[in-house]
Amino acid sequence: MTQDSAPGQVVTRIAPSPTGEMHIGTARTALFNWLYARGRGGRFLLRVEDTDRARSTPEATEAILRGLDWLGLDHDEEPVSQHARAARHAEVAREMLNKGQAYKCFATQEEIQAFREAARAEGTSTLYRSPWRDADPATHPDAPHVIRVKAPETGETVIDDQVQGRVTVRNDQLDDMVILRSDGSPTYMLAVVVDDHDMGVTHVIRGDDHLNNAARQMTIYAAMGWPLPVYAHIPLIFGPDGKKLSKRHGATGVAEYRAMGYPAAGMRNYLARLGWSHGDDEFFTDEQAMAWFDLDGINKAPARFDFKKLANLCGQHIAAMSDDALLREIDAHLSATGAAPLTDAQRDAMSQAMPSLKDRAKTYPELLEKAHFCLTSRPVVPDDKAAAALDDVSRGILSELTLQLQTASWTRDALETLVGELAQAHGTKLGKLAGPLRAALAGRTVSPSVFDMMLVLGRAETVARLEDVTG
């Protein structure tokens, strides 16, 4: 299934295992591959490494596809199933065997275990050296066997990594790894190399937990005479405490962040900055990220996930979105979380209120909470905090305001002047009057400016809501 790529075209891939929800670390790796390819007119491919049949599930594969779709990381071509290519992997193992680059090993698990126990007892290397490596095929028994690669025994293997730098591995530390099991199934290490080669992958950008695999996988490239991809092993993501990101730090799955209502654009921006930098730039668009992203901007040290920075960037992206785009995002969020969709009247009200809602909302639930005043209907039931602001004194002042609003000019300046003068007449400040006014109009202590709400609600609805609380 060798893909046809233009000469010199960059081809990257993401190759997750479908064994659970898509991890945020996998999402960042996918983003880096996507940015690198898209910024160079290249192709970004998806391979599902579903060879672990006991743990791989169709549901997990769907979760990967949903995660990439939500993040906006579109891939070229149909997703490749690694499991479906097992026959091709086995074919390469047999080709290596025929070329003398691999050999049949008849050692049993008991023999290998006995060797390692003896080595540990003697304090010598437990790296298994098979006695079958150079055995005459005429001596081969009619018995189950694996196929092992013939790794180089002397010299060094050098990985010129674009992030980690020059990494040197002594070849006497490399084992003759199994590439085909006794049941004829390929191992992960073989499958990865064959798939990357056949898919035309030019750049392997992946987590640095795979760095040790690179030296071993390079023996297969060398055995087959295939060109090496460019390697870039990126550091893992740590929590704020400097330990590997896990559930104890908070959400780790992409689906969780979507459910919490973080905008995908903000997530892309934050994940791009998580271990990569372009000068001091923090907030940027996809177009800028594609133009700027390069492997030499990736840090060697692990990045620490900072929930405050994520929220801050997401807030900036919400504020920067067009009102129409934000409404579409709200619709998608409600649908994804199983919430009731907005009615036409609610959408119209939100559209009118959006300029006053976008500032300082960091997630879609926060924005919806700010929009409560125009999504709810009379009578507005205040929550406990808002209800506390509606004492007898404030109700009396609101009663006066209600009469004056019926003939007031309905502009922001006029309304501000009217409420300010009323507060002054009662020996208080406008801010003191804003609390009960907010409680009456929104039923909440957090909302847009009371004047923004009045302009959105209009005279009739504003007066009606005030009358509801003043009796």
Secondary structure, DSSP 8 states (H G I E B T S, - for coil): ------TT--EEEE----SSS-BHHHHHHHHHHHHHHHTTT-EEEEEE----TTT--HHHHHHHHHHHHHHT---SS--EESGGGHHHHHHHHHHHHHTTSEEEE---HHHHHHHHHHHHHHT-------TTTT--GGG--SS--EEEE----SSEEEEEETTTEEEEEEGGG----EEE-TTS-B-HHHHHHHHHHHTT--EEEEEGGGHHHHHHHHHHHHHHT----EEEEE--EE-TTSSB--GGGS--BHHHHHHTT--HHHHHHHHHHSSB-STT--S--HHHHHHH--GGGB-SS-EE--HHHHHHHHHHHHHHS-HHHHHHHHHHHHHHTT-----HHHHHHHHHHHHHHSTT--SHHHHHHHTHHHHS-SS----HHHHTT--HHHHHHHHHHHHHHTTS--SHHHHHHHHHHHHHHTT--HHHHHHHHHHHHHSSSS-S-HHHHHHHHHHHHHHHHHHHHH-
